Amino acid sequence: MHLVGLNKHEDRKERHGLLSVKGQVVIPRWLRKEFEITEGTRAYIQSTPQGILLKPVTRTYIKSLRGSLKGSGAMKALMEDRKREQEF
């Protein structure tokens, strides 16, 4: 059964994964490919009311963050902190 409006992997979102004795999770190949996860990829892991959220930190993810702090004053604060550190 295919529902209109669902993406090509929507029906796969409910599949089960495997946990090892060490707590390692096996991520299906189609998800690793979709999210560009390769051996050694780091991930941000967070507890949410719905369960565990896993966000892989890939080159694509890092590129998507470019400019996200523009206008926030973050760069100015960082430069001021570095200047204070150099004074000590």
PyMOL Python script that loads the backbone (N, CA, C, O; Angstrom):
from pymol import cmd

cmd.read_pdbstr("""\
ATOM      1  N   MET A   1       0.840  -1.179   0.000  1.00  0.00           N
ATOM      2  CA  MET A   1       0.000   0.000   0.000  1.00  0.00           C
ATOM      3  C   MET A   1       0.882   1.239   0.000  1.00  0.00           C
ATOM      4  O   MET A   1       1.791   1.359   0.822  1.00  0.00           O
ATOM      5  N   HIS A   2       0.619   2.149  -0.910  1.00  0.00           N
ATOM      6  CA  HIS A   2       1.396   3.384  -1.000  1.00  0.00           C
ATOM      7  C   HIS A   2       0.455   4.565  -0.818  1.00  0.00           C
ATOM      8  O   HIS A   2      -0.545   4.679  -1.528  1.00  0.00           O
ATOM      9  N   LEU A   3       0.768   5.443   0.128  1.00  0.00           N
ATOM     10  CA  LEU A   3      -0.066   6.608   0.390  1.00  0.00           C
ATOM     11  C   LEU A   3       0.445   7.803  -0.381  1.00  0.00           C
ATOM     12  O   LEU A   3       1.655   8.012  -0.475  1.00  0.00           O
ATOM     13  N   VAL A   4      -0.451   8.584  -0.928  1.00  0.00           N
ATOM     14  CA  VAL A   4      -0.092   9.778  -1.688  1.00  0.00           C
ATOM     15  C   VAL A   4       0.549  10.798  -0.759  1.00  0.00           C
ATOM     16  O   VAL A   4       0.083  11.002   0.362  1.00  0.00           O
ATOM     17  N   GLY A   5       1.620  11.440  -1.225  1.00  0.00           N
ATOM     18  CA  GLY A   5       2.262  12.501  -0.469  1.00  0.00           C
ATOM     19  C   GLY A   5       3.426  12.041   0.391  1.00  0.00           C
ATOM     20  O   GLY A   5       4.122  12.879   0.963  1.00  0.00           O
ATOM     21  N   LEU A   6       3.660  10.757   0.501  1.00  0.00           N
ATOM     22  CA  LEU A   6       4.783  10.271   1.295  1.00  0.00           C
ATOM     23  C   LEU A   6       6.023  10.196   0.425  1.00  0.00           C
ATOM     24  O   LEU A   6       5.946   9.885  -0.763  1.00  0.00           O
ATOM     25  N   ASN A   7       7.182  10.488   1.038  1.00  0.00           N
ATOM     26  CA  ASN A   7       8.407  10.387   0.246  1.00  0.00           C
ATOM     27  C   ASN A   7       8.761   8.921   0.038  1.00  0.00           C
ATOM     28  O   ASN A   7       8.118   8.032   0.596  1.00  0.00           O
ATOM     29  N   LYS A   8       9.781   8.678  -0.764  1.00  0.00           N
ATOM     30  CA  LYS A   8      10.092   7.299  -1.160  1.00  0.00           C
ATOM     31  C   LYS A   8      10.529   6.412   0.001  1.00  0.00           C
ATOM     32  O   LYS A   8      10.470   5.187  -0.113  1.00  0.00           O
ATOM     33  N   HIS A   9      10.970   7.004   1.127  1.00  0.00           N
ATOM     34  CA  HIS A   9      11.413   6.189   2.256  1.00  0.00           C
ATOM     35  C   HIS A   9      10.430   6.224   3.417  1.00  0.00           C
ATOM     36  O   HIS A   9      10.704   5.642   4.466  1.00  0.00           O
ATOM     37  N   GLU A  10       9.299   6.886   3.256  1.00  0.00           N
ATOM     38  CA  GLU A  10       8.342   7.033   4.349  1.00  0.00           C
ATOM     39  C   GLU A  10       7.932   5.679   4.927  1.00  0.00           C
ATOM     40  O   GLU A  10       7.803   5.529   6.142  1.00  0.00           O
ATOM     41  N   ASP A  11       7.731   4.702   4.055  1.00  0.00           N
ATOM     42  CA  ASP A  11       7.301   3.397   4.527  1.00  0.00           C
ATOM     43  C   ASP A  11       8.420   2.677   5.284  1.00  0.00           C
ATOM     44  O   ASP A  11       8.144   1.718   6.004  1.00  0.00           O
ATOM     45  N   ARG A  12       9.640   3.102   5.143  1.00  0.00           N
ATOM     46  CA  ARG A  12      10.774   2.462   5.806  1.00  0.00           C
ATOM     47  C   ARG A  12      11.057   3.054   7.187  1.00  0.00           C
ATOM     48  O   ARG A  12      11.835   2.466   7.939  1.00  0.00           O
ATOM     49  N   LYS A  13      10.473   4.170   7.546  1.00  0.00           N
ATOM     50  CA  LYS A  13      10.784   4.849   8.792  1.00  0.00           C
ATOM     51  C   LYS A  13      10.454   4.020  10.026  1.00  0.00           C
ATOM     52  O   LYS A  13      10.991   4.283  11.102  1.00  0.00           O
ATOM     53  N   GLU A  14       9.604   3.048   9.896  1.00  0.00           N
ATOM     54  CA  GLU A  14       9.168   2.253  11.029  1.00  0.00           C
ATOM     55  C   GLU A  14       9.945   0.941  11.190  1.00  0.00           C
ATOM     56  O   GLU A  14       9.631   0.151  12.080  1.00  0.00           O
ATOM     57  N   ARG A  15      10.926   0.703  10.367  1.00  0.00           N
ATOM     58  CA  ARG A  15      11.669  -0.561  10.452  1.00  0.00           C
ATOM     59  C   ARG A  15      12.469  -0.646  11.740  1.00  0.00           C
ATOM     60  O   ARG A  15      12.861   0.368  12.317  1.00  0.00           O
ATOM     61  N   HIS A  16      12.701  -1.871  12.177  1.00  0.00           N
ATOM     62  CA  HIS A  16      13.440  -2.110  13.411  1.00  0.00           C
ATOM     63  C   HIS A  16      14.945  -2.133  13.134  1.00  0.00           C
ATOM     64  O   HIS A  16      15.384  -2.517  12.050  1.00  0.00           O
ATOM     65  N   GLY A  17      15.719  -1.721  14.124  1.00  0.00           N
ATOM     66  CA  GLY A  17      17.168  -1.801  14.049  1.00  0.00           C
ATOM     67  C   GLY A  17      17.654  -2.793  15.091  1.00  0.00           C
ATOM     68  O   GLY A  17      16.862  -3.324  15.869  1.00  0.00           O
ATOM     69  N   LEU A  18      18.937  -3.039  15.105  1.00  0.00           N
ATOM     70  CA  LEU A  18      19.521  -3.969  16.064  1.00  0.00           C
ATOM     71  C   LEU A  18      20.425  -3.218  17.024  1.00  0.00           C
ATOM     72  O   LEU A  18      21.119  -2.280  16.632  1.00  0.00           O
ATOM     73  N   LEU A  19      20.413  -3.635  18.281  1.00  0.00           N
ATOM     74  CA  LEU A  19      21.309  -3.089  19.299  1.00  0.00           C
ATOM     75  C   LEU A  19      22.267  -4.187  19.727  1.00  0.00           C
ATOM     76  O   LEU A  19      21.862  -5.331  19.935  1.00  0.00           O
ATOM     77  N   SER A  20      23.552  -3.830  19.859  1.00  0.00           N
ATOM     78  CA  SER A  20      24.529  -4.811  20.315  1.00  0.00           C
ATOM     79  C   SER A  20      24.609  -4.780  21.842  1.00  0.00           C
ATOM     80  O   SER A  20      23.998  -3.930  22.490  1.00  0.00           O
ATOM     81  N   VAL A  21      25.367  -5.714  22.400  1.00  0.00           N
ATOM     82  CA  VAL A  21      25.572  -5.765  23.846  1.00  0.00           C
ATOM     83  C   VAL A  21      26.226  -4.467  24.338  1.00  0.00           C
ATOM     84  O   VAL A  21      25.988  -4.040  25.468  1.00  0.00           O
ATOM     85  N   LYS A  22      27.044  -3.848  23.492  1.00  0.00           N
ATOM     86  CA  LYS A  22      27.736  -2.602  23.845  1.00  0.00           C
ATOM     87  C   LYS A  22      26.864  -1.370  23.629  1.00  0.00           C
ATOM     88  O   LYS A  22      27.326  -0.254  23.867  1.00  0.00           O
ATOM     89  N   GLY A  23      25.617  -1.535  23.185  1.00  0.00           N
ATOM     90  CA  GLY A  23      24.733  -0.404  22.943  1.00  0.00           C
ATOM     91  C   GLY A  23      24.895   0.212  21.575  1.00  0.00           C
ATOM     92  O   GLY A  23      24.366   1.294  21.317  1.00  0.00           O
ATOM     93  N   GLN A  24      25.617  -0.453  20.690  1.00  0.00           N
ATOM     94  CA  GLN A  24      25.798   0.054  19.335  1.00  0.00           C
ATOM     95  C   GLN A  24      24.549  -0.232  18.510  1.00  0.00           C
ATOM     96  O   GLN A  24      23.902  -1.264  18.685  1.00  0.00           O
ATOM     97  N   VAL A  25      24.218   0.687  17.615  1.00  0.00           N
ATOM     98  CA  VAL A  25      23.029   0.559  16.783  1.00  0.00           C
ATOM     99  C   VAL A  25      23.440   0.311  15.336  1.00  0.00           C
ATOM    100  O   VAL A  25      24.354   0.960  14.826  1.00  0.00           O
ATOM    101  N   VAL A  26      22.772  -0.618  14.685  1.00  0.00           N
ATOM    102  CA  VAL A  26      22.999  -0.867  13.267  1.00  0.00           C
ATOM    103  C   VAL A  26      22.008  -0.002  12.498  1.00  0.00           C
ATOM    104  O   VAL A  26      20.796  -0.176  12.622  1.00  0.00           O
ATOM    105  N   ILE A  27      22.529   0.930  11.703  1.00  0.00           N
ATOM    106  CA  ILE A  27      21.697   1.818  10.900  1.00  0.00           C
ATOM    107  C   ILE A  27      21.589   1.207   9.505  1.00  0.00           C
ATOM    108  O   ILE A  27      22.605   0.895   8.885  1.00  0.00           O
ATOM    109  N   PRO A  28      20.359   1.034   9.008  1.00  0.00           N
ATOM    110  CA  PRO A  28      20.187   0.421   7.682  1.00  0.00           C
ATOM    111  C   PRO A  28      20.953   1.175   6.597  1.00  0.00           C
ATOM    112  O   PRO A  28      21.131   2.391   6.670  1.00  0.00           O
ATOM    113  N   ARG A  29      21.400   0.427   5.595  1.00  0.00           N
ATOM    114  CA  ARG A  29      22.202   0.988   4.512  1.00  0.00           C
ATOM    115  C   ARG A  29      21.509   2.156   3.812  1.00  0.00           C
ATOM    116  O   ARG A  29      22.158   3.156   3.507  1.00  0.00           O
ATOM    117  N   TRP A  30      20.198   2.048   3.550  1.00  0.00           N
ATOM    118  CA  TRP A  30      19.496   3.113   2.834  1.00  0.00           C
ATOM    119  C   TRP A  30      19.522   4.413   3.632  1.00  0.00           C
ATOM    120  O   TRP A  30      19.560   5.489   3.034  1.00  0.00           O
ATOM    121  N   LEU A  31      19.503   4.347   4.966  1.00  0.00           N
ATOM    122  CA  LEU A  31      19.594   5.552   5.782  1.00  0.00           C
ATOM    123  C   LEU A  31      21.018   6.097   5.791  1.00  0.00           C
ATOM    124  O   LEU A  31      21.221   7.310   5.731  1.00  0.00           O
ATOM    125  N   ARG A  32      22.014   5.198   5.866  1.00  0.00           N
ATOM    126  CA  ARG A  32      23.410   5.650   5.825  1.00  0.00           C
ATOM    127  C   ARG A  32      23.684   6.375   4.518  1.00  0.00           C
ATOM    128  O   ARG A  32      24.371   7.396   4.503  1.00  0.00           O
ATOM    129  N   LYS A  33      23.151   5.854   3.425  1.00  0.00           N
ATOM    130  CA  LYS A  33      23.344   6.478   2.117  1.00  0.00           C
ATOM    131  C   LYS A  33      22.621   7.825   2.058  1.00  0.00           C
ATOM    132  O   LYS A  33      23.192   8.822   1.618  1.00  0.00           O
ATOM    133  N   GLU A  34      21.374   7.850   2.500  1.00  0.00           N
ATOM    134  CA  GLU A  34      20.570   9.086   2.449  1.00  0.00           C
ATOM    135  C   GLU A  34      21.200  10.213   3.262  1.00  0.00           C
ATOM    136  O   GLU A  34      21.162  11.372   2.849  1.00  0.00           O
ATOM    137  N   PHE A  35      21.783   9.878   4.423  1.00  0.00           N
ATOM    138  CA  PHE A  35      22.348  10.901   5.299  1.00  0.00           C
ATOM    139  C   PHE A  35      23.868  10.988   5.217  1.00  0.00           C
ATOM    140  O   PHE A  35      24.493  11.638   6.055  1.00  0.00           O
ATOM    141  N   GLU A  36      24.471  10.342   4.220  1.00  0.00           N
ATOM    142  CA  GLU A  36      25.911  10.385   3.960  1.00  0.00           C
ATOM    143  C   GLU A  36      26.740   9.953   5.174  1.00  0.00           C
ATOM    144  O   GLU A  36      27.769  10.556   5.483  1.00  0.00           O
ATOM    145  N   ILE A  37      26.281   8.910   5.849  1.00  0.00           N
ATOM    146  CA  ILE A  37      26.984   8.390   7.016  1.00  0.00           C
ATOM    147  C   ILE A  37      28.005   7.362   6.553  1.00  0.00           C
ATOM    148  O   ILE A  37      27.659   6.378   5.899  1.00  0.00           O
ATOM    149  N   THR A  38      29.262   7.599   6.898  1.00  0.00           N
ATOM    150  CA  THR A  38      30.332   6.661   6.577  1.00  0.00           C
ATOM    151  C   THR A  38      31.022   6.274   7.880  1.00  0.00           C
ATOM    152  O   THR A  38      30.732   6.831   8.939  1.00  0.00           O
ATOM    153  N   GLU A  39      31.937   5.316   7.792  1.00  0.00           N
ATOM    154  CA  GLU A  39      32.660   4.877   8.987  1.00  0.00           C
ATOM    155  C   GLU A  39      33.362   6.071   9.634  1.00  0.00           C
ATOM    156  O   GLU A  39      34.060   6.827   8.958  1.00  0.00           O
ATOM    157  N   GLY A  40      33.178   6.235  10.922  1.00  0.00           N
ATOM    158  CA  GLY A  40      33.815   7.324  11.658  1.00  0.00           C
ATOM    159  C   GLY A  40      32.987   8.601  11.723  1.00  0.00           C
ATOM    160  O   GLY A  40      33.414   9.569  12.352  1.00  0.00           O
ATOM    161  N   THR A  41      31.806   8.631  11.087  1.00  0.00           N
ATOM    162  CA  THR A  41      30.955   9.821  11.146  1.00  0.00           C
ATOM    163  C   THR A  41      30.530  10.063  12.587  1.00  0.00           C
ATOM    164  O   THR A  41      30.058   9.150  13.264  1.00  0.00           O
ATOM    165  N   ARG A  42      30.699  11.288  13.048  1.00  0.00           N
ATOM    166  CA  ARG A  42      30.262  11.650  14.392  1.00  0.00           C
ATOM    167  C   ARG A  42      28.781  11.996  14.356  1.00  0.00           C
ATOM    168  O   ARG A  42      28.239  12.347  13.307  1.00  0.00           O
ATOM    169  N   ALA A  43      28.131  11.895  15.511  1.00  0.00           N
ATOM    170  CA  ALA A  43      26.708  12.194  15.582  1.00  0.00           C
ATOM    171  C   ALA A  43      26.387  12.936  16.867  1.00  0.00           C
ATOM    172  O   ALA A  43      27.012  12.718  17.905  1.00  0.00           O
ATOM    173  N   TYR A  44      25.408  13.807  16.777  1.00  0.00           N
ATOM    174  CA  TYR A  44      24.859  14.511  17.927  1.00  0.00           C
ATOM    175  C   TYR A  44      23.707  13.649  18.433  1.00  0.00           C
ATOM    176  O   TYR A  44      22.811  13.301  17.664  1.00  0.00           O
ATOM    177  N   ILE A  45      23.720  13.302  19.722  1.00  0.00           N
ATOM    178  CA  ILE A  45      22.706  12.429  20.293  1.00  0.00           C
ATOM    179  C   ILE A  45      21.986  13.186  21.400  1.00  0.00           C
ATOM    180  O   ILE A  45      22.619  13.761  22.285  1.00  0.00           O
ATOM    181  N   GLN A  46      20.655  13.180  21.342  1.00  0.00           N
ATOM    182  CA  GLN A  46      19.862  13.955  22.298  1.00  0.00           C
ATOM    183  C   GLN A  46      18.656  13.147  22.754  1.00  0.00           C
ATOM    184  O   GLN A  46      18.059  12.409  21.970  1.00  0.00           O
ATOM    185  N   SER A  47      18.303  13.290  24.017  1.00  0.00           N
ATOM    186  CA  SER A  47      17.096  12.683  24.546  1.00  0.00           C
ATOM    187  C   SER A  47      15.932  13.633  24.288  1.00  0.00           C
ATOM    188  O   SER A  47      16.026  14.822  24.593  1.00  0.00           O
ATOM    189  N   THR A  48      14.846  13.129  23.735  1.00  0.00           N
ATOM    190  CA  THR A  48      13.649  13.940  23.470  1.00  0.00           C
ATOM    191  C   THR A  48      12.446  13.239  24.087  1.00  0.00           C
ATOM    192  O   THR A  48      12.541  12.064  24.440  1.00  0.00           O
ATOM    193  N   PRO A  49      11.322  13.925  24.226  1.00  0.00           N
ATOM    194  CA  PRO A  49      10.120  13.264  24.743  1.00  0.00           C
ATOM    195  C   PRO A  49       9.672  12.076  23.876  1.00  0.00           C
ATOM    196  O   PRO A  49       9.031  11.151  24.375  1.00  0.00           O
ATOM    197  N   GLN A  50      10.006  12.104  22.587  1.00  0.00           N
ATOM    198  CA  GLN A  50       9.624  11.016  21.690  1.00  0.00           C
ATOM    199  C   GLN A  50      10.611   9.856  21.701  1.00  0.00           C
ATOM    200  O   GLN A  50      10.272   8.763  21.249  1.00  0.00           O
ATOM    201  N   GLY A  51      11.826  10.069  22.209  1.00  0.00           N
ATOM    202  CA  GLY A  51      12.839   9.021  22.216  1.00  0.00           C
ATOM    203  C   GLY A  51      14.220   9.609  22.018  1.00  0.00           C
ATOM    204  O   GLY A  51      14.494  10.724  22.462  1.00  0.00           O
ATOM    205  N   ILE A  52      15.085   8.873  21.359  1.00  0.00           N
ATOM    206  CA  ILE A  52      16.471   9.294  21.126  1.00  0.00           C
ATOM    207  C   ILE A  52      16.578   9.902  19.733  1.00  0.00           C
ATOM    208  O   ILE A  52      16.144   9.305  18.748  1.00  0.00           O
ATOM    209  N   LEU A  53      17.162  11.096  19.660  1.00  0.00           N
ATOM    210  CA  LEU A  53      17.380  11.779  18.392  1.00  0.00           C
ATOM    211  C   LEU A  53      18.855  11.656  18.037  1.00  0.00           C
ATOM    212  O   LEU A  53      19.720  11.988  18.848  1.00  0.00           O
ATOM    213  N   LEU A  54      19.141  11.186  16.846  1.00  0.00           N
ATOM    214  CA  LEU A  54      20.502  10.992  16.359  1.00  0.00           C
ATOM    215  C   LEU A  54      20.685  11.848  15.115  1.00  0.00           C
ATOM    216  O   LEU A  54      20.003  11.639  14.112  1.00  0.00           O
ATOM    217  N   LYS A  55      21.616  12.824  15.174  1.00  0.00           N
ATOM    218  CA  LYS A  55      21.887  13.696  14.030  1.00  0.00           C
ATOM    219  C   LYS A  55      23.327  13.504  13.591  1.00  0.00           C
ATOM    220  O   LYS A  55      24.245  13.908  14.304  1.00  0.00           O
ATOM    221  N   PRO A  56      23.544  12.891  12.424  1.00  0.00           N
ATOM    222  CA  PRO A  56      24.918  12.722  11.944  1.00  0.00           C
ATOM    223  C   PRO A  56      25.535  14.072  11.578  1.00  0.00           C
ATOM    224  O   PRO A  56      24.881  14.922  10.973  1.00  0.00           O
ATOM    225  N   VAL A  57      26.788  14.253  11.948  1.00  0.00           N
ATOM    226  CA  VAL A  57      27.519  15.484  11.632  1.00  0.00           C
ATOM    227  C   VAL A  57      28.378  15.193  10.412  1.00  0.00           C
ATOM    228  O   VAL A  57      29.491  14.680  10.525  1.00  0.00           O
ATOM    229  N   THR A  58      27.838  15.532   9.240  1.00  0.00           N
ATOM    230  CA  THR A  58      28.504  15.265   7.971  1.00  0.00           C
ATOM    231  C   THR A  58      28.921  16.584   7.321  1.00  0.00           C
ATOM    232  O   THR A  58      28.559  17.658   7.801  1.00  0.00           O
ATOM    233  N   ARG A  59      29.673  16.501   6.240  1.00  0.00           N
ATOM    234  CA  ARG A  59      30.074  17.714   5.513  1.00  0.00           C
ATOM    235  C   ARG A  59      28.853  18.505   5.054  1.00  0.00           C
ATOM    236  O   ARG A  59      28.838  19.734   5.130  1.00  0.00           O
ATOM    237  N   THR A  60      27.838  17.800   4.582  1.00  0.00           N
ATOM    238  CA  THR A  60      26.613  18.465   4.120  1.00  0.00           C
ATOM    239  C   THR A  60      25.956  19.219   5.270  1.00  0.00           C
ATOM    240  O   THR A  60      25.505  20.351   5.094  1.00  0.00           O
ATOM    241  N   TYR A  61      25.900  18.596   6.453  1.00  0.00           N
ATOM    242  CA  TYR A  61      25.306  19.248   7.621  1.00  0.00           C
ATOM    243  C   TYR A  61      26.106  20.490   8.005  1.00  0.00           C
ATOM    244  O   TYR A  61      25.528  21.542   8.279  1.00  0.00           O
ATOM    245  N   ILE A  62      27.426  20.372   8.026  1.00  0.00           N
ATOM    246  CA  ILE A  62      28.277  21.503   8.388  1.00  0.00           C
ATOM    247  C   ILE A  62      28.116  22.638   7.386  1.00  0.00           C
ATOM    248  O   ILE A  62      28.035  23.802   7.779  1.00  0.00           O
ATOM    249  N   LYS A  63      28.067  22.313   6.094  1.00  0.00           N
ATOM    250  CA  LYS A  63      27.861  23.343   5.066  1.00  0.00           C
ATOM    251  C   LYS A  63      26.520  24.035   5.240  1.00  0.00           C
ATOM    252  O   LYS A  63      26.400  25.229   4.968  1.00  0.00           O
ATOM    253  N   SER A  64      25.507  23.298   5.691  1.00  0.00           N
ATOM    254  CA  SER A  64      24.178  23.888   5.874  1.00  0.00           C
ATOM    255  C   SER A  64      24.157  24.920   6.997  1.00  0.00           C
ATOM    256  O   SER A  64      23.256  25.756   7.058  1.00  0.00           O
ATOM    257  N   LEU A  65      25.146  24.862   7.881  1.00  0.00           N
ATOM    258  CA  LEU A  65      25.204  25.805   9.001  1.00  0.00           C
ATOM    259  C   LEU A  65      25.858  27.130   8.625  1.00  0.00           C
ATOM    260  O   LEU A  65      25.758  28.104   9.370  1.00  0.00           O
ATOM    261  N   ARG A  66      26.525  27.173   7.473  1.00  0.00           N
ATOM    262  CA  ARG A  66      27.195  28.406   7.051  1.00  0.00           C
ATOM    263  C   ARG A  66      26.204  29.567   6.996  1.00  0.00           C
ATOM    264  O   ARG A  66      25.146  29.485   6.370  1.00  0.00           O
ATOM    265  N   GLY A  67      26.581  30.638   7.666  1.00  0.00           N
ATOM    266  CA  GLY A  67      25.757  31.840   7.659  1.00  0.00           C
ATOM    267  C   GLY A  67      24.603  31.810   8.638  1.00  0.00           C
ATOM    268  O   GLY A  67      23.873  32.796   8.749  1.00  0.00           O
ATOM    269  N   SER A  68      24.411  30.703   9.359  1.00  0.00           N
ATOM    270  CA  SER A  68      23.264  30.608  10.257  1.00  0.00           C
ATOM    271  C   SER A  68      23.380  31.544  11.458  1.00  0.00           C
ATOM    272  O   SER A  68      22.368  31.883  12.070  1.00  0.00           O
ATOM    273  N   LEU A  69      24.588  31.964  11.802  1.00  0.00           N
ATOM    274  CA  LEU A  69      24.773  32.878  12.933  1.00  0.00           C
ATOM    275  C   LEU A  69      24.994  34.317  12.483  1.00  0.00           C
ATOM    276  O   LEU A  69      25.263  35.193  13.304  1.00  0.00           O
ATOM    277  N   LYS A  70      24.881  34.557  11.191  1.00  0.00           N
ATOM    278  CA  LYS A  70      25.096  35.892  10.653  1.00  0.00           C
ATOM    279  C   LYS A  70      24.137  36.886  11.317  1.00  0.00           C
ATOM    280  O   LYS A  70      22.928  36.662  11.388  1.00  0.00           O
ATOM    281  N   GLY A  71      24.714  37.988  11.799  1.00  0.00           N
ATOM    282  CA  GLY A  71      23.895  39.021  12.436  1.00  0.00           C
ATOM    283  C   GLY A  71      23.591  38.749  13.893  1.00  0.00           C
ATOM    284  O   GLY A  71      22.941  39.568  14.542  1.00  0.00           O
ATOM    285  N   SER A  72      24.046  37.612  14.434  1.00  0.00           N
ATOM    286  CA  SER A  72      23.739  37.273  15.822  1.00  0.00           C
ATOM    287  C   SER A  72      24.760  37.856  16.799  1.00  0.00           C
ATOM    288  O   SER A  72      24.525  37.865  18.008  1.00  0.00           O
ATOM    289  N   GLY A  73      25.884  38.341  16.286  1.00  0.00           N
ATOM    290  CA  GLY A  73      26.934  38.863  17.148  1.00  0.00           C
ATOM    291  C   GLY A  73      27.863  37.785  17.672  1.00  0.00           C
ATOM    292  O   GLY A  73      28.754  38.075  18.470  1.00  0.00           O
ATOM    293  N   ALA A  74      27.674  36.551  17.239  1.00  0.00           N
ATOM    294  CA  ALA A  74      28.493  35.436  17.713  1.00  0.00           C
ATOM    295  C   ALA A  74      29.956  35.615  17.333  1.00  0.00           C
ATOM    296  O   ALA A  74      30.834  35.353  18.155  1.00  0.00           O
ATOM    297  N   MET A  75      30.244  36.057  16.106  1.00  0.00           N
ATOM    298  CA  MET A  75      31.624  36.229  15.661  1.00  0.00           C
ATOM    299  C   MET A  75      32.296  37.337  16.460  1.00  0.00           C
ATOM    300  O   MET A  75      33.455  37.199  16.851  1.00  0.00           O
ATOM    301  N   LYS A  76      31.596  38.417  16.702  1.00  0.00           N
ATOM    302  CA  LYS A  76      32.158  39.526  17.474  1.00  0.00           C
ATOM    303  C   LYS A  76      32.491  39.065  18.890  1.00  0.00           C
ATOM    304  O   LYS A  76      33.558  39.392  19.410  1.00  0.00           O
ATOM    305  N   ALA A  77      31.596  38.314  19.515  1.00  0.00           N
ATOM    306  CA  ALA A  77      31.833  37.798  20.867  1.00  0.00           C
ATOM    307  C   ALA A  77      33.028  36.846  20.881  1.00  0.00           C
ATOM    308  O   ALA A  77      33.843  36.886  21.802  1.00  0.00           O
ATOM    309  N   LEU A  78      33.135  35.991  19.865  1.00  0.00           N
ATOM    310  CA  LEU A  78      34.264  35.061  19.772  1.00  0.00           C
ATOM    311  C   LEU A  78      35.576  35.816  19.653  1.00  0.00           C
ATOM    312  O   LEU A  78      36.548  35.485  20.332  1.00  0.00           O
ATOM    313  N   MET A  79      35.613  36.828  18.795  1.00  0.00           N
ATOM    314  CA  MET A  79      36.840  37.611  18.607  1.00  0.00           C
ATOM    315  C   MET A  79      37.214  38.356  19.885  1.00  0.00           C
ATOM    316  O   MET A  79      38.398  38.459  20.207  1.00  0.00           O
ATOM    317  N   GLU A  80      36.234  38.874  20.618  1.00  0.00           N
ATOM    318  CA  GLU A  80      36.509  39.557  21.886  1.00  0.00           C
ATOM    319  C   GLU A  80      37.072  38.588  22.913  1.00  0.00           C
ATOM    320  O   GLU A  80      38.001  38.932  23.644  1.00  0.00           O
ATOM    321  N   ASP A  81      36.522  37.379  22.979  1.00  0.00           N
ATOM    322  CA  ASP A  81      37.035  36.352  23.894  1.00  0.00           C
ATOM    323  C   ASP A  81      38.472  35.986  23.560  1.00  0.00           C
ATOM    324  O   ASP A  81      39.303  35.866  24.460  1.00  0.00           O
ATOM    325  N   ARG A  82      38.775  35.808  22.292  1.00  0.00           N
ATOM    326  CA  ARG A  82      40.150  35.468  21.881  1.00  0.00           C
ATOM    327  C   ARG A  82      41.117  36.590  22.216  1.00  0.00           C
ATOM    328  O   ARG A  82      42.250  36.336  22.624  1.00  0.00           O
ATOM    329  N   LYS A  83      40.674  37.834  22.047  1.00  0.00           N
ATOM    330  CA  LYS A  83      41.527  38.970  22.367  1.00  0.00           C
ATOM    331  C   LYS A  83      41.823  38.995  23.864  1.00  0.00           C
ATOM    332  O   LYS A  83      42.961  39.243  24.263  1.00  0.00           O
ATOM    333  N   ARG A  84      40.811  38.742  24.698  1.00  0.00           N
ATOM    334  CA  ARG A  84      41.034  38.700  26.160  1.00  0.00           C
ATOM    335  C   ARG A  84      41.987  37.571  26.542  1.00  0.00           C
ATOM    336  O   ARG A  84      42.835  37.750  27.417  1.00  0.00           O
ATOM    337  N   GLU A  85      41.858  36.405  25.893  1.00  0.00           N
ATOM    338  CA  GLU A  85      42.731  35.272  26.180  1.00  0.00           C
ATOM    339  C   GLU A  85      44.180  35.608  25.839  1.00  0.00           C
ATOM    340  O   GLU A  85      45.091  35.197  26.558  1.00  0.00           O
ATOM    341  N   GLN A  86      44.406  36.344  24.760  1.00  0.00           N
ATOM    342  CA  GLN A  86      45.766  36.680  24.340  1.00  0.00           C
ATOM    343  C   GLN A  86      46.399  37.700  25.287  1.00  0.00           C
ATOM    344  O   GLN A  86      47.624  37.782  25.386  1.00  0.00           O
ATOM    345  N   GLU A  87      45.562  38.477  25.982  1.00  0.00           N
ATOM    346  CA  GLU A  87      46.087  39.465  26.918  1.00  0.00           C
ATOM    347  C   GLU A  87      46.657  38.829  28.167  1.00  0.00           C
ATOM    348  O   GLU A  87      47.480  39.439  28.850  1.00  0.00           O
ATOM    349  N   PHE A  88      46.234  37.614  28.479  1.00  0.00           N
ATOM    350  CA  PHE A  88      46.725  36.932  29.688  1.00  0.00           C
ATOM    351  C   PHE A  88      47.980  36.209  29.443  1.00  0.00           C
ATOM    352  O   PHE A  88      48.522  35.586  30.355  1.00  0.00           O
TER     353      PHE A  88
END
""", "prot")
cmd.dss("prot")
cmd.show_as("cartoon", "prot")
cmd.util.cbc("prot")
cmd.orient("prot")
